[in-house]
Amino acid sequence: MCGGTVLKDKYGKEIEDILSRYPVKRSALIPLLYVAQRDQGYVTESAMQEIAALLRLTPPQVYETITFYTMFNLKPVGRFHLQVCKSLMCALVGSDTVLEWINAKLGIAPGETTADGLFSLSVVECLAACGTGPMMMINDDYYEQLTKDKLDRILSDLRSTGTSSLKTGPFMWPEPTPAERAREA
C-alpha cells in the first residue's frame, strides 16, 4: 500500500502536532513510529512507507530505526508483551531463571506468543533497573525483583483483571519504606 495515508487519515491532528515540534522532520520518526504501533500493536509495512513519505525518508531508513530499538514490533504481539531484561546485571541475578519460569507457566520461549494471543515473550537489553533485577517490562510497566511467586501472581492478575498491583515503576530504587508500601496497598 505504498503512498497510503491510513495513519494521516486516522491520526492527522496528532501527526501534525508531532511534526510541528521538530524543525528537522526526521526527528519526528520515533514519535510517529509510536503512533503507528499504537494503531495496530506493531509497525506495519504500510505504516513504514507512509511515515517514510511524511518525513522524506526511504522505507529502509525507517526500517533500520525500528530494528535498532527493541520497543518497536514488526509483527503482532500478545495483549501483554513480556520483555525480560538480559543485560549482565539481570543475568547475574537470574534472568535466565525468569525465562524458564515463563516457559514452564505459559509454554512460550522468546519470540513466541501464547495460542490465546494473550502473552508474548521477548528478551531485551538493559531496561535501566540494574539494582532491582531480575526484572521485566510488560507493555509499559516494570516488574522488579522477580521471584517465581511474584511471576505467578503477575501472570494470574493480568489474565484475570488486565493489570497487576505488583508493577513497580519504572524504578523501584530506592526501595519504598514500609509506610510507603502500606499507602500503596
Secondary structure, 3 states (H helix, E strand, C coil): CCCCCHHHHHHHHHHHHHHHCCCCHHHHHHHHHHHHHHHHCCCCHHHHHHHHHHHCCCHHHHHHHHHHCCCCCCCCCCCEEEEEECCHHHHHCCHHHHHHHHHHHHCCCCCCECCCCCEEEEEECCCCCHHHCCCEEECCEEECCCCHHHHHHHHHHHHHHCCCCCCCECCCCCCCCHHHHHHHC
